[in-house]
Amino acid sequence: MNKKEIKNKYKQTLQPMGVYQIKNLVNGKIFIGSSANLPGKINSQKFQLNLGSHPNQELQNDYTKLGSDNFAFEIIDYL
């Protein structure tokens, strides 16, 4: 399979959709979100938090203060 065929096959593959949460393991706060592409969205959330640019400032402040080890990224439900 060439690169173009692999790319087209990926585009046709349905990504898992559903609801996810980011849980602060220190204070129990939970951020809930949904996405039509759960793996991509969770990856994006982690990237934003590690970069210090997450749109939810309260979540970002806790993440920066406590570190990534104190947060759990979990899928709550698939659609």
CYANA upper distance limits for C-alpha pairs under 8 A (distance plus 0.5 A):
  1 MET  CA      5 GLU  CA      6.55
  1 MET  CA      6 ILE  CA      7.03
  2 ASN  CA      6 ILE  CA      6.84
  3 LYS  CA      7 LYS  CA      6.66
  4 LYS  CA      8 ASN  CA      6.71
  5 GLU  CA      9 LYS  CA      6.61
  6 ILE  CA     10 TYR  CA      6.69
  7 LYS  CA     11 LYS  CA      6.81
  8 ASN  CA     12 GLN  CA      6.87
  9 LYS  CA     13 THR  CA      6.85
 15 GLN  CA     36 ALA  CA      7.56
 15 GLN  CA     37 ASN  CA      5.75
 15 GLN  CA     38 LEU  CA      7.81
 15 GLN  CA     39 PRO  CA      8.44
 16 PRO  CA     36 ALA  CA      7.28
 16 PRO  CA     37 ASN  CA      6.10
 16 PRO  CA     38 LEU  CA      6.34
 16 PRO  CA     39 PRO  CA      8.03
 16 PRO  CA     78 TYR  CA      7.34
 16 PRO  CA     79 LEU  CA      8.02
 17 MET  CA     34 SER  CA      8.20
 17 MET  CA     35 SER  CA      6.22
 17 MET  CA     36 ALA  CA      4.78
 17 MET  CA     37 ASN  CA      5.72
 17 MET  CA     38 LEU  CA      6.09
 17 MET  CA     78 TYR  CA      6.19
 17 MET  CA     79 LEU  CA      5.89
 18 GLY  CA     34 SER  CA      6.10
 18 GLY  CA     35 SER  CA      6.25
 18 GLY  CA     36 ALA  CA      7.06
 18 GLY  CA     37 ASN  CA      8.26
 18 GLY  CA     38 LEU  CA      6.98
 18 GLY  CA     75 ILE  CA      8.00
 18 GLY  CA     76 ILE  CA      8.07
 18 GLY  CA     77 ASP  CA      5.97
 18 GLY  CA     78 TYR  CA      4.67
 18 GLY  CA     79 LEU  CA      5.41
 19 VAL  CA     32 ILE  CA      7.71
 19 VAL  CA     33 GLY  CA      6.28
 19 VAL  CA     34 SER  CA      4.74
 19 VAL  CA     35 SER  CA      7.07
 19 VAL  CA     38 LEU  CA      8.17
 19 VAL  CA     75 ILE  CA      6.58
 19 VAL  CA     76 ILE  CA      5.95
 19 VAL  CA     77 ASP  CA      5.76
 19 VAL  CA     78 TYR  CA      7.01
 20 TYR  CA     32 ILE  CA      6.37
 20 TYR  CA     33 GLY  CA      5.98
 20 TYR  CA     34 SER  CA      6.46
 20 TYR  CA     38 LEU  CA      7.97
 20 TYR  CA     42 ILE  CA      8.40
 20 TYR  CA     73 PHE  CA      7.81
 20 TYR  CA     74 GLU  CA      6.11
 20 TYR  CA     75 ILE  CA      4.70
 20 TYR  CA     76 ILE  CA      5.59
 20 TYR  CA     77 ASP  CA      7.57
 21 GLN  CA     30 ILE  CA      6.92
 21 GLN  CA     31 PHE  CA      5.95
 21 GLN  CA     32 ILE  CA      4.92
 21 GLN  CA     33 GLY  CA      6.75
 21 GLN  CA     72 ALA  CA      8.42
 21 GLN  CA     73 PHE  CA      6.39
 21 GLN  CA     74 GLU  CA      5.85
 21 GLN  CA     75 ILE  CA      6.84
 21 GLN  CA     76 ILE  CA      7.21
 22 ILE  CA     30 ILE  CA      6.20
 22 ILE  CA     31 PHE  CA      5.56
 22 ILE  CA     32 ILE  CA      7.03
 22 ILE  CA     71 PHE  CA      7.09
 22 ILE  CA     72 ALA  CA      6.15
 22 ILE  CA     73 PHE  CA      5.18
 22 ILE  CA     74 GLU  CA      7.00
 23 LYS  CA     28 GLY  CA      6.94
 23 LYS  CA     29 LYS  CA      6.47
 23 LYS  CA     30 ILE  CA      5.02
 23 LYS  CA     31 PHE  CA      6.94
 23 LYS  CA     71 PHE  CA      5.92
 23 LYS  CA     72 ALA  CA      5.59
 23 LYS  CA     73 PHE  CA      7.04
 23 LYS  CA     74 GLU  CA      8.40
 24 ASN  CA     28 GLY  CA      5.67
 24 ASN  CA     29 LYS  CA      5.76
 24 ASN  CA     30 ILE  CA      6.77
 24 ASN  CA     62 ASP  CA      8.46
 24 ASN  CA     70 ASN  CA      6.59
 24 ASN  CA     71 PHE  CA      5.24
 24 ASN  CA     72 ALA  CA      7.25
 25 LEU  CA     29 LYS  CA      8.22
 25 LEU  CA     70 ASN  CA      5.68
 25 LEU  CA     71 PHE  CA      6.03
 25 LEU  CA     72 ALA  CA      7.51
 26 VAL  CA     70 ASN  CA      6.91
 31 PHE  CA     59 LEU  CA      8.15
 34 SER  CA     38 LEU  CA      8.04
 35 SER  CA     41 LYS  CA      6.95
 37 ASN  CA     41 LYS  CA      6.59
 38 LEU  CA     42 ILE  CA      6.53
 38 LEU  CA     75 ILE  CA      8.40
 39 PRO  CA     43 ASN  CA      6.61
 40 GLY  CA     44 SER  CA      6.62
 41 LYS  CA     45 GLN  CA      6.61
 42 ILE  CA     46 LYS  CA      6.73
 42 ILE  CA     73 PHE  CA      7.84
 43 ASN  CA     47 PHE  CA      6.63
 44 SER  CA     48 GLN  CA      6.65
 45 GLN  CA     49 LEU  CA      6.67
 45 GLN  CA     54 HIS  CA      7.73
 46 LYS  CA     50 ASN  CA      6.55
 47 PHE  CA     51 LEU  CA      6.54
 48 GLN  CA     52 GLY  CA      6.52
 48 GLN  CA     53 SER  CA      5.58
 48 GLN  CA     54 HIS  CA      5.35
 49 LEU  CA     53 SER  CA      6.59
 49 LEU  CA     54 HIS  CA      5.78
 49 LEU  CA     60 GLN  CA      6.55
 49 LEU  CA     63 TYR  CA      7.41
 49 LEU  CA     64 THR  CA      8.26
 50 ASN  CA     64 THR  CA      8.49
 52 GLY  CA     60 GLN  CA      7.07
 52 GLY  CA     64 THR  CA      7.78
 53 SER  CA     60 GLN  CA      7.90
 54 HIS  CA     59 LEU  CA      8.22
 54 HIS  CA     60 GLN  CA      6.30
 55 PRO  CA     60 GLN  CA      8.24
 56 ASN  CA     60 GLN  CA      6.69
 57 GLN  CA     61 ASN  CA      6.49
 58 GLU  CA     62 ASP  CA      6.84
 59 LEU  CA     63 TYR  CA      6.57
 60 GLN  CA     64 THR  CA      6.52
 61 ASN  CA     65 LYS  CA      6.57
 62 ASP  CA     66 LEU  CA      6.30
 62 ASP  CA     67 GLY  CA      8.35
 63 TYR  CA     67 GLY  CA      5.76
 63 TYR  CA     68 SER  CA      6.81
 63 TYR  CA     70 ASN  CA      8.36
 63 TYR  CA     71 PHE  CA      8.04
 64 THR  CA     68 SER  CA      8.46
 66 LEU  CA     70 ASN  CA      6.77
 67 GLY  CA     71 PHE  CA      8.16
